[in-house]
């Protein structure tokens, strides 16, 4: 068996199947495309689900890939076992109604034994109990001995209704000395049946092949390593982390676990950010944030307290940049996102660990081992400390967390959030388009006539034949003039008129298989499949959208000019009312920079340039300099939108034919939308006119209030600010005089409590800050304890301060203020030397203060 690097194994696998008629495709993005059922791609076949179900036609009937995958279901086991990872690569070859068992079984054997040189006598096969066909091929065609083939009932693959079938796994015997002696290295899935809702399994018309071989596992075998972590696909990152931590791998189990976690997680975060995933508190962004924070946490366990992740990212890019060139292209961006998240979390980690350690000490003192869920939730919700880390740290201390209590507190918060935003969003409907030849459907935005070929209830995937007045429906036509939402742009609205009914369209979407579907309500009569219909798109709205979309392209190019080439789109909204543009940048855009950007865009508008739109082969478009948007997926032919000598982008959206049609471009806001991402909102055309009119009305209103001309509003406001500052200064001087007078007259109010001077007094103060300042002065003058109360409107503020000498004699300000406040309907507490409280019963202030001296005296030792 010849040693091979992980990169060599990957290339050899893809070349092997390419030579056997497979189309070699690059890995799909980790962000699923048009698949609401997936959060992140976690299997080699996941990007091909529409091909397996028959909803989309594949670009070839034979495909081979090496797919990037991320799974976090067993994240706690990463580093503790030889094979668990969050990020891994899955080698696969797929057949969509082409070849089947008799081809794929011999190919898999040939690749393992001939290409990789694995010993045939060490390979064992498992098949489904009833799969005699697979047994015959393995035994009689390939020549695998009968005692190396095992029948198992578990060798069956299905995920609910739909394509399913038996599978066959290939294992290698690593020797009796290994804990994981029989290691699965390849799985061949034979999808030959269709599971029906009634539990029957009729044969599929077109049988498919779906295989998967973990690259890291194959590398561990070929390279003779005891686990995946020692292969050249991971170990260089371990070496980097060990060097930073000044530890040695293989000497201590706990140290090794942390090194493995760091190495695994750094791979994941690098690939995830490289595919456009950014840290956030929900969805796939939360998966990334969790992975990144676990890496930092384990670095702290190794004694790494400084920033270290960007260096680890460099190692990953050096290892994988050749196979995945987007990592090299996005290197600076990836490292900046990681750096910002690491900086932020190091602060959170320090504070959270301190608070959690306090809770652990309390539990130890109380002889308890379970942290209540409410406290864990507070750490998470208030301080941003991940519950997973809370659980890990507790486990290290021999304790657990009340997860049910945590979940209950979390659900209460979620319910409140849902009610606050009146959340009515449901799960997206995946309409069943079987029976439609999607390739024959056309989009022609100049079309006025068409025929309905499929109809559905708006919220049901199964088709219907007709619908009456008042029914919400979704329809597919053989030709459509409606532009589907996508790339941040809203879809068209309008009406579809049938011979006996009308549909008001309020949403237009594109389905995963490419079909355009129009969603709305039947407002008159009845519509049916097969009806000849006419379109009426809301053209004024469509033009407003086009203005904002073209302006988005101009804004993108202008930001690159002003801020730098690192600027890339990270999200957008294009509607008729406004545009929103998210982009990669790591500091606030200054007012001067925004002014420059706005001026550049408006120069392009005033230049009245023709906007050119053409369809080109993707490689030709790239050579011409067209910009591909971050994280987007493109076909072989792309639509390129060009503003001459200024902007050229891949885009399938609506655009003006000349920049002059934009009218005017005006930025209305700029701010942060996430780590390393800024957001600009702007208006054009009618929206810009409305913005100018609203601004003018506001200024005129201010002028009327200030009794001056509109042009004099800034001068008048400046004068008022000066008057306000002068008045505030005078008020502060008067307050200081009042405080000074109150302090100077306390000598005869001081009492002695066993050698501790005590002053109890009702004072005048208009704020808590003023009360504290007064307390500082009186404490210094008294030299013992002061108990002060001030009535502020309908509430009472109570303050207690004590010198170090008084505290040493048993005085505790927190306990004093708590007892005094209770007497007038309040509560509070604080430190031994300073505490404050609030109360509601103003009428009982004097009674509470009368008891204060005795409360203090009882504490003095």
N, C-alpha and C positions, 0 to 999 in steps of 0.2 A: 504494500500500500504506500503510494507516493505521497509525501507531504504536499499539501496545497494550502494557499491562503484562502481566507473567506471570499475575497474578491475573485480569485481564480475559480472557486467552486461555483459562485454565482454566474460568472461568464460562461463556464463550461456547460452548466445546466441549460441556460437560455440558448446557447449555440446548438446544443444537442437537439432540442425540439424545433428550433428554427430550421435545421437541416431536414427535419421530418415534416416540413410543410406548415409549420405554425407561424402565425404572425406574432412577432415579438413586440410587445407593447411596454412602454415605461410604466413604472408603478403609478397607480392613481394617487391623488392627494389623500392625506389622512382625513380630510373633510369630505364626508359623503356628498355626492352630487345628486340632487333631486330625490333623496331617500329620507323621508321624515322618520323612518323606523330606526335609523342608526344615528348614534352620537358621534362615533369615530370609527373609521375602518379598522376592523379587528380580525379579518380573515382574508385569505387570498381571493376567495370567490365573491366577496361582498360587492365589489364594483360591478360584477357581472350578473347580479340578481335579475335585472330585467331581461337578460338574454336567456337565462335558465327558465324563467316563467313564460317566455314567449312574447312578452309585451314589447320588446324592442328587438330589432334585427342586429346581430353582431356584425362588426366590420369584417370578420372572417369566421369560418366554422371551426378553425383551429387557432388557438391563442396560447401564448406562453408569457408569463410575467414573473418578476420578483417583487412582491407587494409589501410595502411598508405597513406594519400593523401596530396598534397600541391596544392593550387590554389592561384593565386595573382591577378586575374582579378578585384576584388573589394577590393584591399589592403587598399585603403583610408578609407573604411568603418569599418575596423577592430578597435574595441574598441569603436566605436560610436553606434553600434547596439548590440543586445543581441546574435546574431547568426553568424556573419561574422568571419571567421578565415582564416589564410593562411594554417595552418596544422590542419587536422582533421582525425578521424578514421571512416571508413565506414564498418559497419557490413553488410554482404551479404550472400545470399544462391542462388545457380545457378543450373539450369537444362539445359543440352545440349541434347535435344531430348528425355528426360525422362518424368518427370511429368509435369503437366501444372496447369491451374487455380483451378481445383477442389481439388488439393492437397495443393497448396501453400497458397490459401486464408484462409482456416481453420487453417493452421499452424501459419500464422502470427497473427491471432486473438487469438489462444491458447497461443502463447508466450507472447503477450502483456497483456492479461487478467489473465492468470493462473500463468505464470512464473514471470512476473513483477508485477502482481496485479493491473493493471490500471483499473479504473472503466469503465465498458462497456458502461454505459449511457453517458459517456463523450467523447466517440470515434465517429468520423464522417468519412464517406468514400466518396471519389470522384471517379467516373468512367467515361469512355468516353461515349459520348452521345449515340452511337449506340452499346455499349457493353452489350447486354442483357444477355449474358452468365455470365459475372461477376456479374451483378445485381442479377441474379437468385441464384448464389452461396452465395453472401453476405446476401441476404434477406431470402431465403428459406432453405439454408443449415446451415449457421452460425447463422442466427436469428437476424441480424441487422435490426432495424425498418426502414420502408421505408422513414420516415422523417429524418433519419440520413445518407441517401445515396443521393449524389448530382451528376447529370450528367453534365459534362463539355466538350466542344469541344476541350479545350486545353489538355485534358488528352490523349495525343498521343506522342509517342517517335520515332524519326527518326533522322538520321544524314546523309542525302543524300541517294544515292542509296545503297541498301542492306537491311539486316534484320530490321524490324520495327514493330510497333504494338501499341495497346492501353496500357495505364497504369492505375493503381488504387492507389490512395494515401490515407494514413490513417492519420487523424488529431485528436488532442485532444483539447478539450475545457478547457482552463485554467481559465476561469471565466471572467465576464464582466469588472472586475477591471484591467485586463491586456491589455496593448497596443497590444501585439501579442496574442490575445485571442485564435485563432485557429491555433495551431502549427502543421505543418507537421512533422511526426516522422518516416514514412516508405513509400517507394514507390515500388510498384510491377509492373514491366514492362513485358508485354506479347508479346514477339517477335514472331508473328505468320504469318506475311506477308513479302514479298520481294519487296521492291520498285524498279521498273524497270526504265531504262532511259527514256522510253516513257510515264512515269507517271502512269502506271498500277500497281496494287498491288495483284499479285497472291499469294495464300497461300503457306507458306513454307512446305516442306515435313516433316521436323523435327522442331517442335515448341520448343521454349526455354523460360526459366524464368531467369530474371535478377532483383534482388531486392537490395535495399539499405536502411539502417537505420543508421542515424548519431549517433555515440556513445555519443557524447557530448550532443546532444539534448535529447536523452533518459535519460541520467544522470541528466540533469536539471529537467526533469519531476519527475523521481523517487526520487530524493533528495529534491524536493520542492524548487528549486532555481529560482530566477527571470530571470537569464540568464545563458548561458553556462559557463561564466567566474567564477561564484561562486561555480561551482562543484569542486569535489576533483581532477578532471582531469586538472585543470588550477589554482585554487585559491592558492595553496601553493607557486606558483611562484610569484603571486601578493603579497603575504605576505612577501616574501623575498625582492622584490623590494621596497615595502613600508618601510620595516625596514631599508634598506640601505639609502633610501631617507629621512628617518625620517618624513614620512607623514602618514596619516590615510586614508584608503580606505573608500569610501562612504560619504566623507565630502565635496568634491569639484568635479564638473563634469569634468573639464579639467584635474585634477590630476588623476581621475579614468580612463579617456581615455588613458593617457600615461601609467599607470600601466597595463591596459589591452593589449595595443600594445606590451609592453615589454614581458609580460607573453606569449602571442600568438607567438611572433616572436622567443623567446628563444626555445620554443618547436620545431618550424620549423627548426631552424638552427641546433639544436642538432640531430634531425632525419636525416636531409639532409646530414650533415657531416658524421654521422654514416653509411650512405649508400654509402659513397665515393664521394659525391659532394664537390668540393673545390671552394672557392671564385675566381672569375675571372671577366673579363669585357664582357663576352658574354655567351649566352646560359643559361643553368641551373646554372652555376657558378655565372652569374650576378644576377639571381633571389635570390640566397643565399646571395650575397654581399648586395643587396638592402635591404633584410629583416634584416640582421645584422646591417646595418647602420641606418635603421629606429629605431631599438631598442636603439641604442646608442644616437641618436638624441632625442628620448623621455626621455631617462634617464637624458640628459642635461636639458630638460625642467623641470624635477623634482628636479634639483639641484645636481644630481649625476655627478661629474666631474672626479671621479677616475675610475679605472678599476673595473668592477663589474660582467661582463658576465660569467666568469668561475664559479663563485659561483652559479649563476642561472642555469648553465648547470648541476652542481652537484645536484641541486634540481630536475631537470627533470629526470636525470638518476636514482635518488632515487625513483621517482614516477613510472617510466616505465621500469626499468631494469629487473624486473621479467618477464614481458610480452615480452620484446624485449632485450634478453641477449647480442646482439651485441653492445648495448650501453655501457654496463659494460665492455665488452672486449676492446672497442675502446675509453674508457673514457679519457685516457691521450692524445690520438691523437686528439680527438674532442676538448678538452680544449686548447690544444696547438694551433690548427688552429684558434680558436676563440680569444685566447689571442693575437696572432700576428695580426689578422685583426683588433681587437679593438685598439691595440697600434697604428697601421698605421692610422686608420680612425680618432682617436682623434686628431692627428696632422692636418689631412686634414680638419676636422670639424672646428677647431679653426681658421685656415687660411681662409677657405671658408666663415664662418660666418662673419668674420671681413670685407672681401671684399663685401659680399652681403649687410651687414648693411650700408656700404658706399654708395652702389648703391641705397638703400632704402632712405637714407637721401637726395641723389641727386634728386630722384623722388619727395619726399615731397617738397623740395625747389622749384622744377619746377612745382608743382601742378599737377603731373602726377600719375597715378595708375597702369601703365603697364610697366613691365621691358621688354626691347626689346630682341628678340630671340638671336641675336648675342652675347649680353653680357651674357645671361644665358648659351649659348653654350661655351663661353670662360671659364666660371666658371667650367663647366663640363669637357671640353677637356684639358684645361691647368692645372687646379688645382685639377681635380678629384672629384669635388663637384657634387653629383647626382642631376639631374634636378628635380627629385621628391621632394627632400628636399628643393630645391630652390622654388618650387611651394608651398610647405607647409608653409615655412617661410613667403613668400609673402602674402599668404592667412591670416596668423595671423596678418599681418600688414595692412590688408584690401586692398591688391593689387593682381594683377594677372601677369602671365608670357605670353609672346607672343609665344605660343607653335608652331604655324605654322612657325614662324621665326626660332625657335630652330630646328624644323624638317628640314627646308630647309638648314640650315647650316650643320646639321648632314648628310643630303643626299649628299651635296657637298663633304664632307670629305669621305663618304663611296664610292662615285663614284671614287674619286682620288685613294682610297685604292684598289678598284677593278681593276682599270686600271694599277696600279703599280704592282699588282701581276698577271695581265692577268687572272683574275678569270673566269674560264670556268666551274666551278662546278655547276651541276644542282641538282634537287631534286632526291633522290634515287628512282629507279623504284621498285614497289612492284608487282612482276610477278604473274599472275593468274595461280595457279597450280591446280585448280579444275579439277577433272578427273584423277589425278594421285594418286595412293596409295603410299604415301611417305614411309610407313613402308616397302614396298617391294624394295625400292631403296637401293643399297649397295655401300659402299666405300671400295675398295680393292686396296691399292696402289701398289700391285703386278700385278694387272690385265692389260691385253693388248688388250682385245676385249670387245665390248659392243654394245648396240643398242640405238639410239636416240629415246627418248619417248616424248619429248616436245621441241619445238623451238620457239623463239621470236625474233623480231627485238631488237637489244641491248637496245634501249631506249623506248620500248613500252611494256606494261604489257600483251597485248593480243597475244595469240599464233598464229603461222603461220605454214604452212605445208612444205614449202621448201624455199631455198634461193640460189641466184646465186652469182657468182664471184663479189667481191667488196662490198657485203652487210655485215654490222655489225650485228652479231647475238649473242644470248644467248641460250645455249642448256643444256638440262637435259638428262642424260643417265641412263639406268637401273643399270649400274655398272660404277663407275668412279675410275681412278687411280690418279686423280688430288686432291691435298690437298687444301681445302678451306681456305681463309684468316680468321683469328680469333685470339683473345688473343694477338693482336699486330703483329702477324706473317703474312707476305704477302702470298698470295696463289700461287699455282704452275702455270707455263706457259708451253707451248709446242704446239703440233699439234694433231688434230683429223682428221684421214684420212678415208673418206667414199669411196664407190666404184666409185663415179663420181666427187668427190671434196675433198677439204682440208680446214679445219678451223685452223687458227693460233690463239691459245688461249693466251690472255694476262692478263686476270683476272679470278680468281676462287673464288666464294663466296658461303656462306651458307645462304639460305633463312630462314625466320622466322619459317617455318614449318619443317625445317631440311633438305630440299632437297639441294644438291650441284649443282650449276649452273656454267657453263663455258662460259665466255664472250670473244668474239674475232671477227675476220673477215674471211669471206670466201675468200681465196686467189686463189683458182683454182676451176673451174667447178661449180657443183651444189650439194648441200646436202639436204636431206629430212628427215622428221620424219619417223622412221621405218628403216632407213639405219643401216646396220651392220658396225661398225667402229673399227679402231685400234687406240691406244694411243701411243704418244711418249712424255713423260714428260721430260723437261730440267733437267736432273739428276745432272749435275754439279752445276747448280744454286740451286737446291733443297738441295744438300749437303752443300753448303755454308750457306744456311738458317739454316739447322740443326745444323751446328757448332755454329752459333750465338745464336740459341735458347737454346741449352744445356748450353752454356757459360752464358746466362742470368740467368739460375737457379743457376749456381755456384756463379755468382756475387751476387745474392740475399742473398744466405747463407753466403757468405764472409762479406757482409755489416752488417748483423746481428751480426756476430762475432766481428767485429771491432767497429761498432758504437752503437750497442745495439739491444735488442729485439723489440724496438718500430718500427724498420724499416719495412715497408710494401710496396709492389708494388703499384704504383699509376698511372701506364700507361707504355706502352712500344712500341717499334718498332723493329721488327726482319725482316731484309731483307738479301739479299745475300751480300751486301756491308758492312754492319755494324749492330750494335745493339744499341738501345737507351733504357735506363732504368730509369724511374721516380720512386722516392721512398720518403716516409715520413721521413723527418729529418729537423731540425730547425736551422741549422747553416751550414756554408760552410765546406765541407770536406777538411781537411788540406792535404798538400802534403804528409806528413808522413803517414796519414791514407790511402790515395789513394795507396801509395806504398805498405802498408801492405795488402790491399784488392787485389791488382794485384798479389802480391806474393802468397797469399793463393789460388787464382784461378789457377795460373800456376802450383802450387804443385799438385792440383787435376788433371790437364791436364797431367803432367809428370807421375803421378801415373798409368795412363792407366787403369782406372777403367771401368768395364762393366756398361753400363747404362741400368737399368731394367725398363721395361714398362709393367704394368698389369692393368686390369680392376677389380674394387672392389666395393662392396656396400659402399655408402658414409659414413655410420657410422663406418664401419670397417676401411676404409681409415683414418678417423679422429682419431680413436683409435691408429692406427699405427704411428700417428704423422704427417701425410701429411698436407701441408700448403695449405689452400684455398685462392685464390687471392681475394683481396679487391674488393667488388662490383660485383663479377662474380656470375652467376646463374648456379647451377649444378643440374643434375638429380639424380635419385636413384643410378645409376651405374656411377662411375667416373673412369677416366683414370689417373693412378698415375705414375709419372716419378721419379725414384730413382737413385741417385748416392750414392752407399753404404757408410754409416758412414759419410755422409756430407749433402745431400740435398734430400728432398722428397716433391714433389708438385703435386697438381691436374693440369693436362695439357693435351690438345688435340692436341698439335703441333708436328712438325717434330723434331727429335733428332738423334744425332749420336749414334752408338751402343757402342762406347768406347770413353772415354774422350780424349784419345791420338789423336783421329781424329780431335780434335779442332786445334791442331798444336801449337798455341801460342795465348795468350790473352793479349791485350794491350789497356789500357785506353787512350783515346785521348783528352777527355775534361770532366769537371765537372762544373756545375753551377746551378742557380736557375731556376725553371720553373713555380713557383707560390708560394703562401703563404704556408710555411711549406713543400714544395716539392722541392727536388733536382733532377738533371738530370745528368746521366753519359752516355757518348757515348764511345763505344769501338769497336775494330776490332779483328777478329780471322782469322786463316787460310790464304787464299789468301789475304784478306784485311790487315792482320797483316804484311805479307811479303811486300805488296805494301807500307804500312806505313813506315816500316823500310827502304826500298829502297829510298822513297821520303825524309826521314830524312837524310839519308846518302848523297844523292845528294845535299841537301841544305847545309850540313856541308862542303862538298867538294867545293861547289861554294863559300862559305864564305872564305875558306882557300885560294882559288885562288885569290879572291879579296884582301885578307889581306897579300898575299904573304908569307904564312907559311904552315906548315904541319897541317893536319886535327886535330891531337891531341893537337896542340898548339893554336887552335882557341880561347878557353876560356881565356887563358893568354894574347893573343894579344888584344882581346876585352877589357879586364880589363885595359890594358895599354892605349888604345885609350880613354877609359872613363876618366882616370886620366888626360890625355892631354886635353880633352874637358873641364873638370871642371876647370883646370888651366886657359885655354883660356877664359872661361866665367867669372872667377873671375877677370882676367885682364881687360876684357871689362867693367865689372861693376865698377872697380876702375877708368877707364878712363871716363866713363859716369858720375861718381860722381864728378870728377875733372872739367869736362865740365860744369855740372850743377852748381858747386860751383862758377866757373868763371862767368857764366851768372848771378847768383844771386848777386855777389859782384859788378857788374857794372850797377845796376839799379837805383842808387840814383838820377842821373841826368835825368832819364826818367820819374820820378814820377810827376804827375800833381795834382792840387787841384781842386776838384769839390764841391764847397760850404762846405769846411771843411772836405771832404772825400778824402784821398789820393788815386789816381788811377794810375795803371801801365798798359799800353797796349804795348805788345811786341811780336815780332816774334822770336821764339826760336828753338833750335835744340833738338829734342827728337825722338828716334827711336821706341817708343811704347807709348800706352796710359798710361800704368803704370808709365813710365818715365816722361811723361808730368804731371801726377798728383803729383808725388813726387816733381817735380820742382815747381808746383803751390803752394803746401803746404809751401815750403821754401820761395817763393817770397811773398805770402800773409802775412806770419809772419813777414817778413822784412819790407814790405810796411805798414802793419797795416790798410788796407782799402780794395780796390778792385783790383784784377788782372785779365786782359783779355789776354790770351796767345793763340797763334796759331802755329802749327808745321806742316810742310809738310812732309808726310810719303808716299813716292812713288808718286802715282798719286792722292792721297787723302789728305784732310786737316782735322786735328783734332783741335777743338777749345775748350778751357776750360775757365770757369769763376769761381772765388772764391771770397767770401766776408766775412769779419769779422762780429761778432754780432753787433758791433756798426754801421757798414755800413748798415746792414739789417734794424736796428732800424730806420735809416734815410730814408728808402724807397727803398733801393737797392734790386733788385731781380735778382739773378744770372741766373735763368732759362729764364727770359724774355730778359736779355742782350744777352745771348749766342744764343737765337733763332733769335734775330734781326741781330746780326753780321753774323751768319751762312747763313741767307737768302741772304745777299749781295754777297756771293760767291757760290751760288747754292746749299745750304744745309739746314738742319733743325735739331732741337733738343730741349732740355729743361731740366728742373730739379728743384731742391730745391732752395729756396731763397739764401742759403749760398754756394751752389756748383752745377754746371751744366756743361754738355758737349754736343758737337754737332759734326757732320761730314759734310763735303762739298766736292764737286767734282771739282769746278773751281779754280785750283791752281793759275791761272793768276790774280785773283781778291782778293787774300788774303790781299795784302797791302792796296787796296781800302777799304776793309771791316774793317780792323784794324783802318784805318784813321777815320772811323765814330764811333768807339767804345767809345771814350771819351765823345762825345756829347750824345750818348745813355745813358751812365751812369749818366752824369750830369743832364739830363732831369728828372731822377728819384729822385734825392736827394731833400728832403723837406727842 
